[in-house]
């Protein structure tokens, strides 16, 4: 089974959804038969690299609410994250543009470290409150998961993997992705949002059963009509009437 997951590193529900999906995978217990690929999606492609407002102020401005209301909203999200074993530190979070982080993630994927890099970037943003658009920070995080720091620094200095990031974002638009996280199973089944673990498990089981069904043919022969056919034991010939 193939699972494509569109997500962004500054999306709080992407990290929560990731944990819930991972819990479902453990219960499903067919890891050897599942290939997971994380795909690029930017919630705000125009976000500044160095924001002038806190995450609370940005949320308040975006949705036309007071800062205190924004803080309460973020606190509620933090509680949901805590239920999945995650720690969100909204007060010190550095909201930023994620394009370069996605480029590093694509490089990591090309070097068989895509899952590790995705996890590290999410933790860096939400828990460690690191600046994940800062090139020095990205190089350090990449090195932590076993990637070549010189190669990462070089690709960040150029435009490497930019076209791949844009292609995945374009693919998301083409298939109708309106928000993340967005899960696609075997290019046929879609699930959006940070669904409960039980929902993900149910989806995995349904897709697995549906994709592994034995071919079934519907018999369209006219009823009560004899015909001619052969088997390994001989041929039956329809009698002329």
C-alpha positions as a Python dict, from the first residue, in 0.01 Angstrom:
ca = {
    (1, 'X'): (0, 0, 0),
    (2, 'X'): (125, 345, -90),
    (3, 'X'): (42, 646, 126),
    (4, 'X'): (117, 1002, 14),
    (5, 'X'): (88, 1269, 282),
    (6, 'X'): (79, 1639, 197),
    (7, 'X'): (180, 1853, 494),
    (8, 'X'): (356, 2170, 603),
    (9, 'X'): (608, 2211, 883),
    (10, 'X'): (421, 2503, 1044),
    (11, 'X'): (84, 2326, 1041),
    (12, 'X'): (-3, 2224, 1400),
    (13, 'X'): (-251, 1959, 1285),
    (14, 'X'): (2, 1805, 1048),
    (15, 'X'): (218, 1700, 1344),
    (16, 'X'): (-86, 1583, 1540),
    (17, 'X'): (-220, 1395, 1238),
    (18, 'X'): (121, 1237, 1183),
    (19, 'X'): (123, 1095, 1536),
    (20, 'X'): (-231, 964, 1510),
    (21, 'X'): (-158, 799, 1177),
    (22, 'X'): (160, 643, 1319),
    (23, 'X'): (-40, 497, 1609),
    (24, 'X'): (-284, 348, 1360),
    (25, 'X'): (5, 197, 1166),
    (26, 'X'): (137, 26, 1479),
    (27, 'X'): (-200, -135, 1540),
    (28, 'X'): (-240, -223, 1172),
    (29, 'X'): (94, -404, 1193),
    (30, 'X'): (171, -430, 823),
    (31, 'X'): (464, -187, 804),
    (32, 'X'): (652, -407, 558),
    (33, 'X'): (372, -364, 305),
    (34, 'X'): (328, 13, 333),
    (35, 'X'): (532, 287, 165),
    (36, 'X'): (489, 638, 304),
    (37, 'X'): (593, 952, 121),
    (38, 'X'): (565, 1304, 260),
    (39, 'X'): (484, 1568, 1),
    (40, 'X'): (535, 1943, 1),
    (41, 'X'): (259, 2190, 75),
    (42, 'X'): (292, 2551, 190),
    (43, 'X'): (5, 2697, 389),
    (44, 'X'): (141, 3045, 323),
    (45, 'X'): (384, 3063, 29),
    (46, 'X'): (412, 3438, 83),
    (47, 'X'): (507, 3415, 452),
    (48, 'X'): (804, 3625, 553),
    (49, 'X'): (1126, 3452, 648),
    (50, 'X'): (1164, 3678, 952),
    (51, 'X'): (817, 3763, 1089),
    (52, 'X'): (757, 4079, 1287),
    (53, 'X'): (466, 3936, 1484),
    (54, 'X'): (426, 3648, 1728),
    (55, 'X'): (228, 3340, 1629),
    (56, 'X'): (-60, 3468, 1845),
    (57, 'X'): (-60, 3806, 1670),
    (58, 'X'): (-44, 3644, 1328),
    (59, 'X'): (-340, 3420, 1408),
    (60, 'X'): (-540, 3713, 1546),
    (61, 'X'): (-469, 3920, 1236),
    (62, 'X'): (-553, 3636, 996),
    (63, 'X'): (-889, 3552, 1152),
    (64, 'X'): (-990, 3894, 1280),
    (65, 'X'): (-987, 3802, 1648),
    (66, 'X'): (-827, 3946, 1958),
    (67, 'X'): (-482, 3831, 2067),
    (68, 'X'): (-622, 3677, 2386),
    (69, 'X'): (-870, 3476, 2181),
    (70, 'X'): (-584, 3363, 1957),
    (71, 'X'): (-386, 3254, 2263),
    (72, 'X'): (-684, 3052, 2386),
    (73, 'X'): (-722, 2888, 2046),
    (74, 'X'): (-354, 2794, 2040),
    (75, 'X'): (-380, 2661, 2394),
    (76, 'X'): (-663, 2430, 2282),
    (77, 'X'): (-448, 2304, 1994),
    (78, 'X'): (-163, 2253, 2239),
    (79, 'X'): (-386, 2032, 2453),
    (80, 'X'): (-469, 1816, 2152),
    (81, 'X'): (-99, 1787, 2075),
    (82, 'X'): (-25, 1689, 2435),
    (83, 'X'): (-275, 1405, 2408),
    (84, 'X'): (-54, 1264, 2132),
    (85, 'X'): (264, 1306, 2336),
    (86, 'X'): (371, 1631, 2167),
    (87, 'X'): (480, 1956, 2328),
    (88, 'X'): (389, 2279, 2151),
    (89, 'X'): (549, 2604, 2266),
    (90, 'X'): (340, 2871, 2096),
    (91, 'X'): (479, 3161, 2296),
    (92, 'X'): (827, 3121, 2145),
    (93, 'X'): (731, 2970, 1808),
    (94, 'X'): (892, 3140, 1506),
    (95, 'X'): (645, 3143, 1220),
    (96, 'X'): (831, 3157, 891),
    (97, 'X'): (838, 3064, 524),
    (98, 'X'): (882, 2689, 479),
    (99, 'X'): (999, 2671, 117),
    (100, 'X'): (1365, 2605, 201),
    (101, 'X'): (1268, 2352, 467),
    (102, 'X'): (1069, 2163, 204),
    (103, 'X'): (1370, 2172, -29),
    (104, 'X'): (1587, 2016, 242),
    (105, 'X'): (1318, 1753, 306),
    (106, 'X'): (1319, 1660, -64),
    (107, 'X'): (1700, 1630, -56),
    (108, 'X'): (1666, 1410, 252),
    (109, 'X'): (1411, 1192, 75),
    (110, 'X'): (1652, 1148, -217),
    (111, 'X'): (1907, 1025, 37),
    (112, 'X'): (1664, 788, 216),
    (113, 'X'): (1622, 1018, 516),
    (114, 'X'): (1290, 1177, 425),
    (115, 'X'): (1091, 1049, 722),
    (116, 'X'): (1364, 1141, 970),
    (117, 'X'): (1398, 1491, 826),
    (118, 'X'): (1022, 1548, 830),
    (119, 'X'): (1000, 1448, 1196),
    (120, 'X'): (1302, 1661, 1289),
    (121, 'X'): (1166, 1972, 1117),
    (122, 'X'): (827, 1939, 1285),
    (123, 'X'): (985, 1893, 1626),
    (124, 'X'): (1225, 2180, 1560),
    (125, 'X'): (939, 2416, 1485),
    (126, 'X'): (675, 2318, 1739),
    (127, 'X'): (877, 2186, 2033),
    (128, 'X'): (1226, 2331, 2004),
    (129, 'X'): (1098, 2659, 1852),
    (130, 'X'): (1384, 2677, 1605),
    (131, 'X'): (1393, 2910, 1305),
    (132, 'X'): (1340, 2655, 1027),
    (133, 'X'): (1395, 2904, 743),
    (134, 'X'): (1741, 2996, 870),
    (135, 'X'): (1998, 2819, 653),
    (136, 'X'): (2244, 2753, 935),
    (137, 'X'): (1963, 2596, 1138),
    (138, 'X'): (1854, 2379, 846),
    (139, 'X'): (2209, 2257, 792),
    (140, 'X'): (2237, 2169, 1160),
    (141, 'X'): (1904, 1984, 1165),
    (142, 'X'): (1996, 1793, 850),
    (143, 'X'): (2327, 1690, 999),
    (144, 'X'): (2145, 1562, 1309),
    (145, 'X'): (1957, 1305, 1097),
    (146, 'X'): (2273, 1191, 921),
    (147, 'X'): (2281, 1407, 608),
    (148, 'X'): (2590, 1570, 457),
    (149, 'X'): (2604, 1923, 598),
    (150, 'X'): (2818, 2057, 312),
    (151, 'X'): (2577, 1927, 51),
    (152, 'X'): (2280, 2077, 238),
    (153, 'X'): (2454, 2415, 265),
    (154, 'X'): (2532, 2402, -107),
    (155, 'X'): (2177, 2320, -214),
    (156, 'X'): (2039, 2598, 5),
    (157, 'X'): (2274, 2841, -166),
    (158, 'X'): (2132, 2744, -501),
    (159, 'X'): (1781, 2657, -617),
    (160, 'X'): (1816, 2281, -586),
    (161, 'X'): (1496, 2077, -536),
    (162, 'X'): (1282, 2387, -587),
    (163, 'X'): (1114, 2242, -896),
    (164, 'X'): (1026, 1922, -708),
    (165, 'X'): (866, 2119, -425),
    (166, 'X'): (666, 2325, -674),
    (167, 'X'): (563, 2011, -863),
    (168, 'X'): (422, 1851, -547),
    (169, 'X'): (238, 2172, -458),
    (170, 'X'): (95, 2181, -809),
    (171, 'X'): (-10, 1816, -782),
    (172, 'X'): (-193, 1900, -460),
    (173, 'X'): (-392, 2170, -638),
    (174, 'X'): (-470, 1937, -927),
    (175, 'X'): (-622, 1670, -703),
    (176, 'X'): (-817, 1924, -503),
    (177, 'X'): (-622, 1954, -179),
    (178, 'X'): (-763, 2251, 13),
    (179, 'X'): (-575, 2202, 340),
    (180, 'X'): (-334, 1977, 521),
    (181, 'X'): (-267, 1717, 641),
    (182, 'X'): (-404, 1532, 339),
    (183, 'X'): (-359, 1156, 300),
    (184, 'X'): (-391, 968, -29),
    (185, 'X'): (-391, 587, -31),
    (186, 'X'): (-287, 405, -350),
    (187, 'X'): (-374, 713, -559),
    (188, 'X'): (-743, 628, -510),
    (189, 'X'): (-862, 701, -157),
    (190, 'X'): (-832, 1034, 24),
    (191, 'X'): (-858, 1138, 389),
    (192, 'X'): (-820, 1499, 500),
    (193, 'X'): (-732, 1641, 838),
    (194, 'X'): (-587, 1509, 1164),
    (195, 'X'): (-845, 1234, 1199),
    (196, 'X'): (-865, 1024, 1518),
    (197, 'X'): (-640, 717, 1526),
    (198, 'X'): (-945, 491, 1500),
    (199, 'X'): (-1046, 654, 1173),
    (200, 'X'): (-700, 607, 1023),
    (201, 'X'): (-700, 244, 1131),
    (202, 'X'): (-1041, 187, 976),
    (203, 'X'): (-923, 345, 650),
    (204, 'X'): (-609, 131, 641),
    (205, 'X'): (-810, -184, 691),
    (206, 'X'): (-1072, -93, 430),
    (207, 'X'): (-813, 1, 169),
    (208, 'X'): (-613, -313, 242),
    (209, 'X'): (-917, -537, 199),
    (210, 'X'): (-1038, -356, -112),
    (211, 'X'): (-698, -359, -281),
    (212, 'X'): (-635, -725, -203),
    (213, 'X'): (-966, -867, -314),
    (214, 'X'): (-946, -1157, -555),
    (215, 'X'): (-1082, -1076, -902),
    (216, 'X'): (-1452, -1149, -921),
    (217, 'X'): (-1637, -1198, -1248),
    (218, 'X'): (-2007, -1146, -1289),
    (219, 'X'): (-2167, -1425, -1491),
    (220, 'X'): (-2362, -1261, -1773),
    (221, 'X'): (-2463, -1582, -1953),
    (222, 'X'): (-2839, -1590, -2026),
    (223, 'X'): (-3015, -1806, -1769),
    (224, 'X'): (-3159, -2144, -1875),
    (225, 'X'): (-2969, -2134, -2204),
    (226, 'X'): (-2742, -2424, -2296),
    (227, 'X'): (-2420, -2342, -2479),
    (228, 'X'): (-2112, -2516, -2613),
    (229, 'X'): (-1790, -2517, -2414),
    (230, 'X'): (-1485, -2731, -2333),
    (231, 'X'): (-1321, -2836, -2009),
    (232, 'X'): (-1021, -3050, -1935),
    (233, 'X'): (-1250, -3353, -1944),
    (234, 'X'): (-1390, -3283, -2289),
    (235, 'X'): (-1631, -3063, -2480),
    (236, 'X'): (-2001, -3016, -2446),
    (237, 'X'): (-2179, -2935, -2768),
    (238, 'X'): (-2512, -2761, -2773),
    (239, 'X'): (-2774, -2978, -2938),
    (240, 'X'): (-2954, -2838, -3239),
    (241, 'X'): (-3319, -2792, -3171),
}
